[in-house]
């Protein structure tokens, strides 16, 4: 694994890039984690979680913003998209939002520059909130294709995290048989890896047919030595490996 270590950790990256004669695009990607709904279902907790994310976005003021796991409660007093519209006035937006249990989840893409085309790739109902969208953005005389990805997660539950903790913590309260926990986790890993492989194969076929330069953002839900990462690395430069910490 030594040749892959710099995919995980970069110590000599570039702090900033030299200004070019063209337009510089500040790009931001953010998984909203359903505005904290995973952690607590109380509206005030979700609102605080969301507002913390928004403060980062407002401070950064990106030209291109890709958001995954956007969440809007149907009972919320304030509509998240309305808040974003006020925070990013004049921006173009492509929402891929679906209703789920009377709430709304999905991907959002905001752009300071005009969006001339946008669509989903291989979306199906069983993908739940895992979606793949793209948008073609015109910047001056150039057009860029921006992908906003949220690939299939392993979907660990609390019992899975507890099982992992008991393997390293002798004082952990509550013990699960090794065979039971291991089989459950391996099954989830197998399902997720297979699903992501299908997703990635569809995405890169779409990318290979793009007439425009590409920018890929999102939550891959995979590690840097995975098949998922390798397929993107073949075609693109990894901004993390270029810039480092």
NORJO-V138818 format. One record per residue. N is the residue number from 1. RES is the residue in one small letter. SS is DSSP state (H for helix, E for strand, L for the rest). PHI is phi in whole degrees, 0 to 359 (999 if undefined). OMEGA is omega as a letter, one per 40 degrees, with the letter a starting at -180 (NA if undefined). Layout:
BEGIN
n = {N,N}
res = {RES,RES}
ss = {SS,SS}
phi = {PHI,PHI}
omega = {OMEGA,OMEGA}
END
This chain:
BEGIN
n = {1,2,3,4,5,6,7,8,9,10,11,12,13,14,15,16,17,18,19,20,21,22,23,24,25,26,27,28,29,30,31,32,33,34,35,36,37,38,39,40,41,42,43,44,45,46,47,48,49,50,51,52,53,54,55,56,57,58,59,60,61,62,63,64,65,66,67,68,69,70,71,72,73,74,75,76,77,78,79,80,81,82,83,84,85,86,87,88,89,90,91,92,93,94,95,96,97,98,99,100,101,102,103,104,105,106,107,108,109,110,111,112,113,114,115,116,117,118,119,120,121,122,123,124,125,126,127,128,129,130,131,132,133,134,135,136,137,138,139,140,141,142,143,144,145,146,147,148,149,150,151,152,153,154,155,156,157,158,159,160,161,162,163,164,165,166,167,168,169,170,171,172,173,174,175,176,177,178,179,180,181,182,183,184,185,186,187,188,189,190,191,192,193,194,195,196,197,198,199,200,201,202,203,204,205,206,207,208,209,210,211,212,213,214,215,216,217,218,219,220,221,222,223,224,225,226,227,228,229,230,231,232,233,234,235,236,237,238,239,240,241,242,243,244,245}
res = {x,x,x,x,x,x,x,x,x,x,x,x,x,x,x,x,x,x,x,x,x,x,x,x,x,x,x,x,x,x,x,x,x,x,x,x,x,x,x,x,x,x,x,x,x,x,x,x,x,x,x,x,x,x,x,x,x,x,x,x,x,x,x,x,x,x,x,x,x,x,x,x,x,x,x,x,x,x,x,x,x,x,x,x,x,x,x,x,x,x,x,x,x,x,x,x,x,x,x,x,x,x,x,x,x,x,x,x,x,x,x,x,x,x,x,x,x,x,x,x,x,x,x,x,x,x,x,x,x,x,x,x,x,x,x,x,x,x,x,x,x,x,x,x,x,x,x,x,x,x,x,x,x,x,x,x,x,x,x,x,x,x,x,x,x,x,x,x,x,x,x,x,x,x,x,x,x,x,x,x,x,x,x,x,x,x,x,x,x,x,x,x,x,x,x,x,x,x,x,x,x,x,x,x,x,x,x,x,x,x,x,x,x,x,x,x,x,x,x,x,x,x,x,x,x,x,x,x,x,x,x,x,x,x,x,x,x,x,x,x,x,x,x,x,x}
ss = {L,H,H,H,H,H,H,H,L,L,L,L,L,L,L,L,L,L,L,L,L,L,L,L,L,L,E,E,E,E,E,L,H,H,H,H,L,L,L,L,L,L,H,H,H,H,H,H,H,H,H,H,H,H,H,H,H,H,H,H,L,L,L,E,E,E,E,E,E,E,E,E,L,L,L,L,L,L,L,H,H,H,H,H,H,H,H,L,L,L,L,E,E,E,E,E,E,E,E,E,L,L,E,E,E,E,E,E,E,E,E,L,L,L,E,E,E,E,E,E,L,L,L,L,H,H,H,L,L,L,L,E,E,E,E,E,E,E,E,L,L,E,E,E,E,E,E,E,E,E,L,L,L,L,L,L,L,H,H,H,H,H,H,H,H,H,H,H,L,L,L,L,L,L,L,L,L,H,H,H,H,H,H,H,H,H,H,H,H,H,H,H,H,H,H,H,H,H,H,H,H,H,H,H,H,H,H,H,L,L,L,L,E,E,E,E,E,E,E,L,L,L,L,L,L,L,H,H,H,H,H,H,H,L,L,L,L,L,H,H,H,H,H,L,L}
phi = {999,302,299,261,299,282,285,266,220,242,252,233,283,268,294,210,252,291,294,263,282,267,272,265,254,270,248,227,233,210,272,281,50,54,54,86,295,295,270,199,268,286,303,291,290,296,295,295,299,297,294,296,296,296,295,293,297,295,290,284,49,289,282,234,232,251,238,246,54,301,218,226,286,292,260,291,290,249,274,301,295,295,295,296,298,287,283,240,296,83,284,271,226,237,264,239,245,233,276,216,53,69,245,233,223,151,251,232,229,244,221,289,251,301,262,264,200,205,194,257,241,56,286,216,303,283,282,59,266,268,224,229,232,217,215,263,242,263,239,64,264,251,237,240,255,253,259,242,250,219,274,303,265,286,62,296,252,301,296,289,294,297,297,297,291,292,290,244,242,293,264,295,278,93,241,249,305,302,294,295,294,296,296,297,292,297,296,294,298,299,298,293,299,296,294,294,300,296,298,297,300,293,294,290,297,294,298,296,261,287,275,238,300,245,230,245,234,138,250,279,54,210,259,296,258,271,300,304,297,297,295,285,295,297,250,225,267,276,296,294,292,278,262,72,281}
omega = {a,a,a,a,a,i,a,a,i,a,a,i,i,a,a,i,i,i,i,i,a,a,i,a,i,a,a,i,a,i,a,a,i,i,i,a,i,a,a,a,a,a,a,i,i,a,i,i,i,a,i,i,a,i,i,i,a,i,a,a,a,i,i,a,i,a,i,a,i,a,i,i,i,a,a,i,a,i,a,a,i,i,i,a,i,a,a,a,i,i,i,a,i,i,i,a,i,i,i,i,i,i,a,a,i,a,i,i,i,a,i,a,a,i,a,i,i,a,i,i,i,a,i,a,a,i,i,a,i,a,i,i,i,i,i,a,i,i,a,i,a,i,i,i,a,i,i,a,i,a,a,i,i,i,i,i,a,a,i,i,i,i,i,a,a,i,a,a,a,a,a,a,a,a,i,i,a,a,a,a,a,a,i,a,i,i,i,i,a,a,a,i,a,a,i,i,i,i,a,i,i,a,a,i,i,i,a,i,a,i,a,i,a,i,a,i,i,i,a,a,a,a,a,i,a,i,i,a,a,a,i,a,i,a,a,i,i,a,i,a,i,a,a,a,NA}
END
